Structures are given as structure tokens and as C-alpha cells.
Amino acid sequence: MQPAFATPPRRSGLLINDPIESVRFALYTPDQSPLRSADPDDFHFPVDATVAFEAKTVEIPKLTGVYIRTQDSELVASYSVTDDETTVPSGAYNLELNTAPMKLYLAVKSEVSIEK
């Protein structure tokens, strides 16, 4: 059983449902982007399921730590819930969200700015 992806019922973004762990997690975006297949090779770490979407910002509905790594897994920055902001220049990164109820990575190609 693979994780499933859908749009949240009341906001734009991404709803992730993990049937094995019986958990859901949502990421919110300003506008709804069509969900399409993604390339698992965009992630350094092995992933069970992928989805692609476009967004200028992604809102994480709860405070979480984030590791920012290059696509070769080199740690370039991290964000802690006690930090005000973390920024890295434009590039290709894998973001690991620490407190999601499942192992969750975002592969991004842009500047990354994380703030409360």
C-alpha cells in the first residue's frame, strides 16, 4: 500500500495519506496546482511515492524542524523551531521535515526561505 496524494478539502495544497501508518499530513499553498507524477530520482533518499506540484510558497501547518540538503545529501542548512528564519540561495535541494507523522521530503529547485 502506497501513500496517496490529493488536494485538501478546504484549502489549496497537498494532502498526503499514509494508509500503513494511518496518518495524514497537509501542506498548504496559495493557489492550487495540478498534481502530476514526479521523478523519484529527484530525491537522494529512497522514496515510496512521489507527486509534483508548483507553488511559490508552501505552508506547513505545524512547527517543524527542516534539514536542507543538496541532491547529493550534503547538509547545507537546518531550521529549528527556535529559529526565526533560515535561507539558502537558489539551487536544487531536498528538504526533510522532521516532525511530520511520516518520512516526508520536498525536492525543490529554487531559493529556500523558511520562517515562522
C-alpha positions as a LaTeX table, in Angstrom:
\begin{tabular}{lrrr}
\hline
Residue & $x$ (\AA) & $y$ (\AA) & $z$ (\AA) \\
\hline
Met1 & 0.00 & 0.00 & 0.00 \\
Gln2 & 1.47 & 3.29 & $-1.17$ \\
Pro3 & 0.90 & 6.76 & 0.26 \\
Ala4 & $-1.83$ & 8.61 & $-1.64$ \\
Phe5 & $-1.89$ & 12.27 & $-2.69$ \\
Ala6 & $-4.91$ & 14.55 & $-3.08$ \\
Thr7 & $-5.92$ & 18.16 & $-2.72$ \\
Pro8 & $-7.13$ & 19.20 & 0.75 \\
Pro9 & $-10.92$ & 19.63 & 1.00 \\
Arg10 & $-10.99$ & 23.27 & 2.16 \\
Arg11 & $-7.68$ & 24.83 & 1.10 \\
Ser12 & $-5.28$ & 24.63 & $-1.81$ \\
Gly13 & $-2.23$ & 22.45 & $-1.37$ \\
Leu14 & $-1.38$ & 18.78 & $-0.93$ \\
Leu15 & $-2.90$ & 16.17 & 1.36 \\
Ile16 & $-0.77$ & 13.08 & 1.98 \\
Asn17 & $-2.42$ & 9.93 & 3.29 \\
Asp18 & $-0.23$ & 7.08 & 4.57 \\
Pro19 & $-2.50$ & 4.01 & 4.80 \\
Ile20 & 0.13 & 1.86 & 6.52 \\
Glu21 & 0.68 & 4.29 & 9.42 \\
Ser22 & $-2.96$ & 5.51 & 9.28 \\
Val23 & $-1.84$ & 9.17 & 9.27 \\
Arg24 & $-2.47$ & 12.25 & 7.12 \\
Phe25 & $-0.41$ & 15.37 & 6.66 \\
Ala26 & $-1.23$ & 18.52 & 4.72 \\
Leu27 & 0.92 & 21.16 & 3.03 \\
Tyr28 & $-0.85$ & 24.37 & 2.01 \\
Thr29 & $-0.16$ & 26.61 & $-0.99$ \\
Pro30 & $-1.60$ & 29.99 & $-2.07$ \\
Asp31 & $-3.09$ & 28.53 & $-5.26$ \\
Gln32 & $-3.99$ & 25.01 & $-6.28$ \\
Ser33 & $-1.53$ & 23.49 & $-8.71$ \\
Pro34 & $-2.39$ & 20.33 & $-10.63$ \\
Leu35 & $-0.80$ & 17.26 & $-9.06$ \\
Arg36 & 1.26 & 15.23 & $-11.51$ \\
Ser37 & 3.73 & 12.38 & $-11.41$ \\
Ala38 & 7.24 & 13.17 & $-10.19$ \\
Asp39 & 10.63 & 11.60 & $-10.74$ \\
Pro40 & 11.85 & 9.62 & $-7.68$ \\
Asp41 & 15.41 & 10.36 & $-8.87$ \\
Asp42 & 14.90 & 13.99 & $-7.73$ \\
Phe43 & 15.31 & 12.65 & $-4.18$ \\
His44 & 18.60 & 11.49 & $-2.71$ \\
Phe45 & 16.93 & 9.18 & $-0.23$ \\
Pro46 & 14.70 & 6.30 & $-1.36$ \\
Val47 & 11.01 & 7.24 & $-1.54$ \\
Asp48 & 7.90 & 5.07 & $-1.83$ \\
Ala49 & 5.71 & 7.56 & $-3.68$ \\
Thr50 & 6.13 & 10.95 & $-5.33$ \\
Val51 & 4.00 & 13.76 & $-6.64$ \\
Ala52 & 4.88 & 17.08 & $-8.27$ \\
Phe53 & 3.21 & 20.45 & $-7.97$ \\
Glu54 & 4.22 & 24.10 & $-8.37$ \\
Ala55 & 3.99 & 26.70 & $-5.62$ \\
Lys56 & 5.65 & 29.98 & $-4.73$ \\
Thr57 & 5.23 & 29.15 & $-1.04$ \\
Val58 & 4.39 & 26.08 & 0.99 \\
Glu59 & 2.82 & 26.44 & 4.42 \\
Ile60 & 3.46 & 23.69 & 6.95 \\
Pro61 & 0.55 & 23.76 & 9.43 \\
Lys62 & 2.64 & 22.94 & 12.49 \\
Leu63 & 6.07 & 23.96 & 13.71 \\
Thr64 & 8.70 & 21.55 & 12.49 \\
Gly65 & 12.42 & 21.34 & 12.04 \\
Val66 & 13.72 & 21.12 & 8.49 \\
Tyr67 & 17.02 & 19.79 & 7.13 \\
Ile68 & 18.07 & 21.33 & 3.80 \\
Arg69 & 20.37 & 19.09 & 1.76 \\
Thr70 & 21.81 & 19.14 & $-1.72$ \\
Gln71 & 20.67 & 16.38 & $-4.05$ \\
Asp72 & 23.89 & 14.56 & $-3.06$ \\
Ser73 & 22.70 & 14.64 & 0.61 \\
Glu74 & 25.19 & 17.29 & 1.79 \\
Leu75 & 23.61 & 19.21 & 4.66 \\
Val76 & 23.72 & 22.93 & 3.76 \\
Ala77 & 21.39 & 24.32 & 6.44 \\
Ser78 & 18.85 & 23.39 & 9.02 \\
Tyr79 & 15.89 & 25.14 & 10.56 \\
Ser80 & 14.85 & 24.63 & 14.16 \\
Val81 & 11.55 & 25.70 & 15.66 \\
Thr82 & 13.54 & 28.15 & 17.80 \\
Asp83 & 14.99 & 29.88 & 14.70 \\
Asp84 & 13.35 & 32.96 & 13.21 \\
Glu85 & 14.48 & 32.34 & 9.62 \\
Thr86 & 16.79 & 30.18 & 7.51 \\
Thr87 & 17.62 & 30.99 & 3.87 \\
Val88 & 19.74 & 29.27 & 1.22 \\
Pro89 & 20.47 & 30.58 & $-2.30$ \\
Ser90 & 18.83 & 29.24 & $-5.44$ \\
Gly91 & 19.67 & 25.61 & $-6.14$ \\
Ala92 & 18.30 & 22.06 & $-6.13$ \\
Tyr93 & 17.56 & 20.84 & $-2.61$ \\
Asn94 & 15.88 & 18.05 & $-0.69$ \\
Leu95 & 14.04 & 19.32 & 2.39 \\
Glu96 & 13.37 & 16.83 & 5.17 \\
Leu97 & 10.51 & 17.75 & 7.51 \\
Asn98 & 11.34 & 16.39 & 10.96 \\
Thr99 & 8.01 & 16.19 & 12.74 \\
Ala100 & 5.66 & 15.04 & 10.01 \\
Pro101 & 3.91 & 11.81 & 11.04 \\
Met102 & 5.64 & 10.07 & 8.13 \\
Lys103 & 9.06 & 10.46 & 6.48 \\
Leu104 & 8.48 & 13.45 & 4.23 \\
Tyr105 & 10.86 & 15.07 & 1.72 \\
Leu106 & 10.31 & 18.00 & $-0.60$ \\
Ala107 & 12.54 & 18.25 & $-3.67$ \\
Val108 & 12.76 & 21.91 & $-4.70$ \\
Lys109 & 14.59 & 23.87 & $-7.35$ \\
Ser110 & 14.70 & 27.44 & $-6.07$ \\
Glu111 & 15.89 & 29.67 & $-3.28$ \\
Val112 & 14.62 & 28.35 & 0.06 \\
Ser113 & 13.48 & 30.64 & 2.84 \\
Ile114 & 11.92 & 29.14 & 5.96 \\
Glu115 & 10.28 & 31.37 & 8.53 \\
Lys116 & 7.73 & 31.15 & 11.33 \\
\hline
\end{tabular}
